[in-house]
Amino acid sequence: MGRIVHFEITADDVARARRFYEIFDWEITDAGMPGTDYWLAKTGEGGMGIDGAIMPRAYKSQPSIVWIGVGDLDATMERVVAAGGSIVGAKQTVPGVGDTVYATDTEGNTLGIIQPVPRG
């Protein structure tokens, strides 16, 4: 079975995008690839989730939506707006899954944010 193992977020202004995604406490570091503006994004420890990168939009446009799990959706929505992003649509509850909302980052990329239902 194929699994998502990496994501790439494209940006018109990579430095601005890096600052935006720091609101999720990601560790964002230079990938060390000379001649590129490619930054690795470590999103957490352990086996949950995936890591990815932030890169210039010049490489490819990004039609995918990345979903980010958070502990407090309402607080995160406030942080998104404070960091220059916006909330798109209303917060929704997906029964048995969690509370969700779509947002856009500073580069116009759509992302999903979810506060999962606690697992017993």
BELRAPE-V164973 format. One line per field, one symbol per residue. ss: DSSP state (H for helix, E for strand, C for the rest). psi: psi as a letter, one per 20 degrees, with the letter a starting at -180 (. if undefined). burial: I if it has 9 or more other C-alpha atoms within 8 Angstrom, else O. A space follows every 50 residues. Layout:
ss: ???
psi: ???
burial: ???
This chain:
ss: CCCCCCEEEEECCHHHHHHHHHHHCCEEEECCCCCCCCEEEECCCCCCCC CEEEEECCCCCCCCCEEEECCCHHHHHHHHHHCCCEEEEEEEEECCCEEE EEEECCCCCEEEEEEECCCC
psi: ppqpiqqppqqhngggggggiiijkqooqpiknpjrlppqooirqaipar rbqprqihgqroiqppppprhngghhgghgghjjaqpoaqpqpopigapq qqrqaijjppqqppnqppp.
burial: OOOOOOIIIIIOOIOOIIIIIIIOOIOIOIOOOOOOIIIIIIIIOOOOOI IIIIIIIOOOOIOOOOOOOIOOIOOIIOIIIOIIIIIOOOOOOOOOOIII IIIIIIIOIIIIIIIIOOOO
